[in-house]
């Protein structure tokens, strides 16, 4: 499975928690849409058919939870319910990230007066994962509208098994003036499941969550 996310705005080398969560909120909207339009993910919005049938046979009054509901409850913390895509719960064994980073400034000059690229990439990676504590939410102490649950890419950034970064010149300014902190990012994510299912009827291979 491979998909791309984009970001346009400030990317600070020593971004405070509010800044990081604002970027996290930006990716939440894209990941929420990804879960809706990707068939193997969209299936997780419905309760597993087998469990529904078992409940029916047992005449159990309990409502069967969807996989998304299960993840949201498992990763409930600090008033948020997070739904990470890259998590052991979904049996993902490989997560590669390729980043195209367009920025103001000449090619090269990895370290300059505006801060080094490594720290800006660290800001981005922190924004791709779930916050580790309440302080990492910054000023966003409660979820906003349409953030229940809150979709994020990573349970933990240690789950990234490959990272490649390419930088280039930002040829079109963001806004009315040139700002050294401006960035346009294209984030390509590649995922490999630990468990696969061969669908003989349709000749496809799908990952099993």
Secondary structure, 3 states (H helix, E strand, C coil): CEEEEEEEEECCCCCCHHHHHHHHHHHHHHHHHHHHHCHHHHHHHCECHHHHHHHHHHCCCCCCCEHHHHHHHHCEECCEEEEEEECHHHCEEEEEEEEEEEECCCCCCCCCCCCCHHHHHHHHHHHHECCCCHHHHCCCCCCCCCCCCEEEEECCHHHCCEEEEEEEECCCCCCCCCCCCEEEEEEEEEEEECCEEEECCCCEEEECC
